[in-house]
Amino acid sequence: MYQHELKVQKGLKNKIQLQFKNSDQKPIPIAGKSFVFSMFDTRNQRLMIEKTIDVIDDGTTLASRGLALLTLNEGDTWGLDSTSYQFGVRMLEDDGTYTPAFANTYYGMAGTLHIVHDLLPALQPSIGITAFQKHINRDPGAGNFMWDTSNIPANPSFHSHGEYHTAAYYMTKFKGWVYMQGSLDNNPPPSGNQSTFATVVARHYNGFTGVDYVNFQGAFTYVRLMFLPDTPVGLPGQNDNTEYTGTFDKLVYRS
C-alpha cells in the first residue's frame, strides 16, 4: 500500500480512499479481501480507533483495482486530541490470521495520520471529577448504594448544531454499571435525585482497569454521571465493598 500522510478533520465524517500497490507502484487486485484499519497513540501505542475497510475493487473494473475506502464517522474522532497518530492496515488471510499491508516501498508498516480541527469551533475545557456522592439506591434488587456527580453544565449556548459531548472513565478493576445522563432542565435537582435526568449511555464493566471513552449527542443543559457497582455474590447489600467491585476513580467530561 503506497501511503501519504493523512489528514482527518475532527468531529466530521471523513472518507479516505486507500490504494494498494505492489513494489513497482502498480495497483494489485484486492477483490474479496478483508482489511482492518488500526490507529494508535504514538506515545503510548494505545489503540484509539479500529475499523473495517470497505473494498471498492470489484475484480473486473480496472479503474477500481486495488482501491478501498476507510470511513471515519464523527464520533470516532470527536473525543481525540488534535495531534499526530500512527496507523496500520492488516489483511485477513484464508486461515484466519492477519498479515500487514506495508505502508511504503521500504517495508514500513506504520503510516502517519494527523487529526486537525480546522472546520469546527474548539471544545470547552475539560472538567475532571474525582469526588462522587454516595446515596441509598431505591431499587433494592440492584444493590444498596449508588454514586453520582454533581450537575455538570453542558454549555448548550456554545452549540449551534451537533451538540457533541465526550467523557473519559478512569477505573481500577471496576465491576458494575456506569450511566451518562443528560437533562434539559435549566435548574435540575441536586445529586441523588434523577427525576429530570435521562440515561444516554449505559455500559457494564466486569473488572475493567484503564480508561474508556464515551461520545454522545444531545442539546442538554446539564449532564451527570452515575455508577452502580455490582453486588458481591453471597454478600447482598454490599456493593460498596471495593475489594470486590473495584473503584471508579475519575470522570473527565468535555462539551
VEXDOMAR-172152 format. One record per residue (C-alpha): residue number from 1; residue in one letter; y, x, z. Coordinates in nm, 3 decimals. Layout:
<vokes>
(voke NUM,'a',(Y,X,Z))
...
</vokes>
This chain:
<vokes>
(voke 1,'m',(0.000,0.000,0.000))
(voke 2,'y',(0.331,0.153,-0.106))
(voke 3,'q',(0.578,0.098,0.176))
(voke 4,'h',(0.955,0.092,0.203))
(voke 5,'e',(1.128,0.044,0.538))
(voke 6,'l',(1.155,-0.328,0.606))
(voke 7,'k',(1.450,-0.522,0.747))
(voke 8,'v',(1.389,-0.857,0.917))
(voke 9,'q',(1.660,-1.100,1.024))
(voke 10,'k',(1.614,-1.202,1.385))
(voke 11,'g',(1.565,-1.572,1.457))
(voke 12,'l',(1.520,-1.674,1.092))
(voke 13,'k',(1.218,-1.727,0.869))
(voke 14,'n',(1.151,-1.405,0.678))
(voke 15,'k',(0.920,-1.387,0.375))
(voke 16,'i',(0.816,-1.032,0.291))
(voke 17,'q',(0.625,-0.952,-0.026))
(voke 18,'l',(0.375,-0.669,0.008))
(voke 19,'q',(0.244,-0.470,-0.287))
(voke 20,'f',(-0.093,-0.298,-0.261))
(voke 21,'k',(-0.133,0.005,-0.492))
(voke 22,'n',(-0.365,0.299,-0.542))
(voke 23,'s',(-0.265,0.665,-0.510))
(voke 24,'d',(-0.131,0.656,-0.868))
(voke 25,'q',(0.103,0.368,-0.776))
(voke 26,'k',(-0.098,0.119,-0.982))
(voke 27,'p',(-0.150,-0.234,-0.840))
(voke 28,'i',(-0.504,-0.291,-0.720))
(voke 29,'p',(-0.683,-0.631,-0.714))
(voke 30,'i',(-0.699,-0.790,-0.370))
(voke 31,'a',(-0.806,-1.147,-0.455))
(voke 32,'g',(-1.045,-1.279,-0.192))
(voke 33,'k',(-0.948,-1.011,0.061))
(voke 34,'s',(-0.816,-1.079,0.413))
(voke 35,'f',(-0.536,-0.875,0.570))
(voke 36,'v',(-0.372,-0.872,0.916))
(voke 37,'f',(-0.020,-0.750,0.994))
(voke 38,'s',(0.046,-0.597,1.338))
(voke 39,'m',(0.384,-0.487,1.477))
(voke 40,'f',(0.421,-0.256,1.776))
(voke 41,'d',(0.688,-0.140,2.016))
(voke 42,'t',(0.742,0.221,1.904))
(voke 43,'r',(0.789,0.349,2.259))
(voke 44,'n',(0.505,0.180,2.445))
(voke 45,'q',(0.277,0.096,2.150))
(voke 46,'r',(0.269,-0.263,2.279))
(voke 47,'l',(0.164,-0.532,2.032))
(voke 48,'m',(0.461,-0.761,1.959))
(voke 49,'i',(0.351,-0.963,1.653))
(voke 50,'e',(0.017,-1.017,1.481))
(voke 51,'k',(-0.003,-1.236,1.172))
(voke 52,'t',(-0.245,-1.311,0.890))
(voke 53,'i',(-0.108,-1.216,0.548))
(voke 54,'d',(-0.133,-1.464,0.259))
(voke 55,'v',(-0.283,-1.311,-0.058))
(voke 56,'i',(-0.096,-1.409,-0.378))
(voke 57,'d',(-0.328,-1.220,-0.614))
(voke 58,'d',(-0.550,-1.482,-0.779))
(voke 59,'g',(-0.776,-1.230,-0.951))
(voke 60,'t',(-0.668,-1.320,-1.306))
(voke 61,'t',(-0.287,-1.308,-1.331))
(voke 62,'l',(-0.171,-0.951,-1.397))
(voke 63,'a',(0.180,-1.020,-1.263))
(voke 64,'s',(0.040,-1.106,-0.919))
(voke 65,'r',(-0.216,-0.826,-0.896))
(voke 66,'g',(-0.203,-0.657,-0.558))
(voke 67,'l',(0.059,-0.897,-0.420))
(voke 68,'a',(0.054,-1.060,-0.076))
(voke 69,'l',(0.307,-1.246,0.136))
(voke 70,'l',(0.389,-1.196,0.504))
(voke 71,'t',(0.580,-1.484,0.666))
(voke 72,'l',(0.757,-1.428,0.999))
(voke 73,'n',(0.882,-1.755,1.149))
(voke 74,'e',(1.194,-1.799,1.360))
(voke 75,'g',(1.008,-1.786,1.691))
(voke 76,'d',(0.824,-1.467,1.601))
(voke 77,'t',(1.138,-1.254,1.631))
(voke 78,'w',(1.382,-1.454,1.842))
(voke 79,'g',(1.278,-1.300,2.175))
(voke 80,'l',(1.259,-0.942,2.043))
(voke 81,'d',(1.523,-0.670,2.070))
(voke 82,'s',(1.714,-0.573,1.758))
(voke 83,'t',(1.568,-0.227,1.705))
(voke 84,'s',(1.301,-0.040,1.507))
(voke 85,'y',(0.929,-0.113,1.532))
(voke 86,'q',(0.611,0.028,1.382))
(voke 87,'f',(0.382,-0.191,1.179))
(voke 88,'g',(0.046,-0.157,1.016))
(voke 89,'v',(-0.183,-0.360,0.791))
(voke 90,'r',(-0.561,-0.371,0.812))
(voke 91,'m',(-0.817,-0.525,0.579))
(voke 92,'l',(-1.123,-0.723,0.686))
(voke 93,'e',(-1.445,-0.585,0.535))
(voke 94,'d',(-1.754,-0.788,0.448))
(voke 95,'d',(-1.937,-0.657,0.758))
(voke 96,'g',(-1.664,-0.788,0.993))
(voke 97,'t',(-1.497,-0.450,1.056))
(voke 98,'y',(-1.141,-0.354,0.966))
(voke 99,'t',(-1.012,-0.066,0.756))
(voke 100,'p',(-0.649,0.050,0.735))
(voke 101,'a',(-0.419,-0.011,0.443))
(voke 102,'f',(-0.228,0.316,0.415))
(voke 103,'a',(0.150,0.297,0.424))
(voke 104,'n',(0.216,0.580,0.177))
(voke 105,'t',(0.052,0.836,-0.051))
(voke 106,'y',(0.027,1.082,0.240))
(voke 107,'y',(-0.223,0.854,0.418))
(voke 108,'g',(0.024,0.746,0.684))
(voke 109,'m',(-0.091,0.426,0.850))
(voke 110,'a',(0.231,0.306,1.017))
(voke 111,'g',(0.540,0.171,0.846))
(voke 112,'t',(0.884,0.108,0.996))
(voke 113,'l',(1.038,-0.235,1.043))
(voke 114,'h',(1.394,-0.294,1.163))
(voke 115,'i',(1.486,-0.623,1.332))
(voke 116,'v',(1.855,-0.690,1.268))
(voke 117,'h',(2.082,-0.963,1.399))
(voke 118,'d',(2.341,-0.998,1.123))
(voke 119,'l',(2.337,-1.371,1.046))
(voke 120,'l',(2.327,-1.536,1.389))
(voke 121,'p',(2.552,-1.507,1.696))
(voke 122,'a',(2.439,-1.280,1.975))
(voke 123,'l',(2.234,-1.421,2.259))
(voke 124,'q',(2.384,-1.468,2.602))
(voke 125,'p',(2.300,-1.205,2.866))
(voke 126,'s',(1.955,-1.234,3.023))
(voke 127,'i',(1.907,-1.385,3.368))
(voke 128,'g',(1.647,-1.224,3.591))
(voke 129,'i',(1.494,-1.420,3.880))
(voke 130,'t',(1.255,-1.279,4.139))
(voke 131,'a',(1.301,-1.532,4.425))
(voke 132,'f',(1.124,-1.869,4.396))
(voke 133,'q',(1.142,-2.175,4.622))
(voke 134,'k',(0.815,-2.293,4.774))
(voke 135,'h',(0.750,-2.669,4.801))
(voke 136,'i',(0.476,-2.904,4.907))
(voke 137,'n',(0.304,-3.039,4.598))
(voke 138,'r',(0.298,-3.418,4.581))
(voke 139,'d',(-0.028,-3.412,4.385))
(voke 140,'p',(-0.297,-3.332,4.646))
(voke 141,'g',(-0.559,-3.272,4.379))
(voke 142,'a',(-0.370,-2.985,4.220))
(voke 143,'g',(-0.306,-2.754,4.517))
(voke 144,'n',(-0.088,-2.787,4.823))
(voke 145,'f',(0.204,-2.576,4.705))
(voke 146,'m',(0.420,-2.515,4.402))
(voke 147,'w',(0.712,-2.284,4.337))
(voke 148,'d',(1.020,-2.321,4.117))
(voke 149,'t',(1.352,-2.162,4.035))
(voke 150,'s',(1.696,-2.299,4.086))
(voke 151,'n',(1.859,-2.481,3.794))
(voke 152,'i',(1.945,-2.224,3.526))
(voke 153,'p',(2.238,-2.302,3.290))
(voke 154,'a',(2.115,-2.320,2.930))
(voke 155,'n',(2.461,-2.274,2.775))
(voke 156,'p',(2.445,-2.568,2.529))
(voke 157,'s',(2.807,-2.508,2.424))
(voke 158,'f',(2.701,-2.182,2.257))
(voke 159,'h',(2.450,-2.355,2.027))
(voke 160,'s',(2.572,-2.528,1.714))
(voke 161,'h',(2.212,-2.578,1.595))
(voke 162,'g',(1.869,-2.440,1.668))
(voke 163,'e',(1.902,-2.421,2.047))
(voke 164,'y',(1.664,-2.129,2.085))
(voke 165,'h',(1.551,-2.010,2.427))
(voke 166,'t',(1.328,-1.722,2.528))
(voke 167,'a',(1.161,-1.639,2.858))
(voke 168,'a',(0.953,-1.346,2.979))
(voke 169,'y',(0.697,-1.397,3.257))
(voke 170,'y',(0.605,-1.096,3.472))
(voke 171,'m',(0.275,-1.143,3.658))
(voke 172,'t',(0.019,-0.949,3.858))
(voke 173,'k',(-0.339,-1.085,3.844))
(voke 174,'f',(-0.191,-1.435,3.835))
(voke 175,'k',(-0.417,-1.740,3.820))
(voke 176,'g',(-0.259,-2.078,3.763))
(voke 177,'w',(-0.022,-2.286,3.555))
(voke 178,'v',(0.332,-2.186,3.454))
(voke 179,'y',(0.571,-2.453,3.327))
(voke 180,'m',(0.903,-2.403,3.149))
(voke 181,'q',(1.111,-2.719,3.186))
(voke 182,'g',(1.437,-2.849,3.044))
(voke 183,'s',(1.690,-3.113,3.146))
(voke 184,'l',(1.964,-3.298,2.959))
(voke 185,'d',(2.134,-3.395,3.285))
(voke 186,'n',(2.479,-3.245,3.341))
(voke 187,'n',(2.412,-3.240,3.715))
(voke 188,'p',(2.035,-3.221,3.771))
(voke 189,'p',(1.887,-3.245,4.121))
(voke 190,'p',(1.820,-2.927,4.318))
(voke 191,'s',(1.500,-2.727,4.343))
(voke 192,'g',(1.193,-2.928,4.439))
(voke 193,'n',(1.295,-3.245,4.254))
(voke 194,'q',(1.159,-3.270,3.899))
(voke 195,'s',(1.294,-3.618,3.818))
(voke 196,'t',(1.519,-3.517,3.525))
(voke 197,'f',(1.319,-3.217,3.404))
(voke 198,'a',(1.055,-3.236,3.132))
(voke 199,'t',(0.797,-2.967,3.062))
(voke 200,'v',(0.849,-2.799,2.723))
(voke 201,'v',(0.594,-2.513,2.755))
(voke 202,'a',(0.283,-2.510,2.976))
(voke 203,'r',(0.046,-2.213,2.994))
(voke 204,'h',(-0.253,-2.136,3.213))
(voke 205,'y',(-0.345,-1.782,3.318))
(voke 206,'n',(-0.668,-1.650,3.461))
(voke 207,'g',(-0.591,-1.323,3.637))
(voke 208,'f',(-0.320,-1.209,3.392))
(voke 209,'t',(-0.131,-0.885,3.457))
(voke 210,'g',(0.167,-0.788,3.242))
(voke 211,'v',(0.447,-0.965,3.056))
(voke 212,'d',(0.406,-1.282,2.849))
(voke 213,'y',(0.679,-1.412,2.619))
(voke 214,'v',(0.767,-1.778,2.557))
(voke 215,'n',(1.002,-1.915,2.291))
(voke 216,'f',(1.112,-2.279,2.268))
(voke 217,'q',(1.384,-2.502,2.128))
(voke 218,'g',(1.591,-2.780,2.279))
(voke 219,'a',(1.952,-2.881,2.345))
(voke 220,'f',(1.911,-2.852,2.723))
(voke 221,'t',(2.192,-2.830,2.974))
(voke 222,'y',(1.966,-2.663,3.232))
(voke 223,'v',(1.621,-2.511,3.239))
(voke 224,'r',(1.382,-2.441,3.524))
(voke 225,'l',(1.054,-2.258,3.571))
(voke 226,'m',(0.777,-2.393,3.792))
(voke 227,'f',(0.441,-2.236,3.866))
(voke 228,'l',(0.135,-2.383,4.032))
(voke 229,'p',(-0.131,-2.130,4.140))
(voke 230,'d',(-0.495,-2.230,4.118))
(voke 231,'t',(-0.671,-2.335,4.437))
(voke 232,'p',(-0.934,-2.080,4.552))
(voke 233,'v',(-1.291,-2.202,4.516))
(voke 234,'g',(-1.412,-2.326,4.852))
(voke 235,'l',(-1.065,-2.297,5.007))
(voke 236,'p',(-0.892,-2.631,4.941))
(voke 237,'g',(-0.519,-2.636,5.001))
(voke 238,'q',(-0.483,-2.258,4.998))
(voke 239,'n',(-0.324,-2.197,4.661))
(voke 240,'d',(-0.071,-1.973,4.838))
(voke 241,'n',(-0.346,-1.717,4.902))
(voke 242,'t',(-0.218,-1.434,4.683))
(voke 243,'e',(-0.536,-1.230,4.729))
(voke 244,'y',(-0.698,-1.492,4.507))
(voke 245,'t',(-0.410,-1.628,4.298))
(voke 246,'g',(-0.224,-1.304,4.233))
(voke 247,'t',(0.153,-1.321,4.204))
(voke 248,'f',(0.420,-1.449,3.966))
(voke 249,'d',(0.675,-1.170,4.006))
(voke 250,'k',(0.972,-1.231,3.781))
(voke 251,'l',(1.130,-1.456,3.519))
(voke 252,'v',(1.375,-1.321,3.261))
(voke 253,'y',(1.549,-1.601,3.067))
(voke 254,'r',(1.793,-1.588,2.777))
(voke 255,'s',(1.952,-1.864,2.568))
</vokes>
